[in-house]
Amino acid sequence: MPWLSSPIRLADHRRKPTAAAILAVLAATTLAGCSSVAAPSAGQAQTYAGKANLAARDLPAGWKSSGAPDTSVTRSTLPRSQAKTVTAVLGGLPPSCRSLDAVFTTALLGAAPPGAVAQDQADFHSTTEGAEIASTVAVLGSTSGSWAIVASYASPAFVPCLQAFLGGTLTRVFDVSSAAVSVVRSSVPQPPAGVVATAFSISQSGIQSGSRPSVSSSEEVVLQSGKALGFLEAGSPTSALPAGTADALDQAASAVAHRLLSPPK
């Protein structure tokens, strides 16, 4: 799952969490539900994810690929000391947030959603605005699992709980002082029929030990159709997303949303 920073990636399955990278966007996921419907084959699901995901041709001029797509669904773990602190942060959240524990701990690892049988993650960068876009298409083993994930993003508790969780992890896990976090719901272009969409934006600032003050802004769009999920995130080391980056994210989300139709059965 994508976590963008300024413009450092926080923690996906290719990098370990670092203190410098916590000023990042949360791309969360929840535990997948169970279903009696047969899961798609890994090969079929991987082919679909690769074709449905964002490509350079979907973006405006000035955006380039940052490398080959990542297709790993390997789970990661936090160092024991950090894991204990994250558990303490979660325990300090209001009771209404506890249903999102799995959402936030999974997101902190930047891992594929639990229950994913395939995923394709692609990264792009702007040559003019210093911003990045990360896009992930994941295929789960059941439609109920993908519904559970998009429902967690859309729940009323998500925004205030995410804001509290990020504030706690910035301060207690990554030792960021003067941390400030704001999470708000964002508008999202109307998706095609058969695709569910929700979006949110995050702005963060703080001072990391031995560093100058840092800021980051980001916006994430979450898409769902059948067993398929799409996560598109734009991030910038600025207090607000540049206008061109925001437009590129809308264009990217529209392209992926239309390709999410007819996911594997």
Buried (B, 14 or more C-beta within 10 A) or exposed (E): BBBBBBBBBBBBBEBBBBBBBBBBBBBBBBBBBEBEEEBBEEEBBBBBBBEBBBBEEBBEEEBEBBEEBBBEBEEBEBEEEBBEBBEEBBEEBEEEBEBBBBBBBBBBBBBBBBBBBBBBBBBBBBEEBBBBBBBBBBBBBBBBBBBBBBBBBBBEBBBBBBBBBBBBBBBBBBBBEEBEBBBEEBEBEEBEEEBBBBBBBBBBBBBBEEEEEBBBBBBBBBBBBBBBBBBBBBBBBBEEBBEBBBEBBBBBBBBBBEBBBEBBE
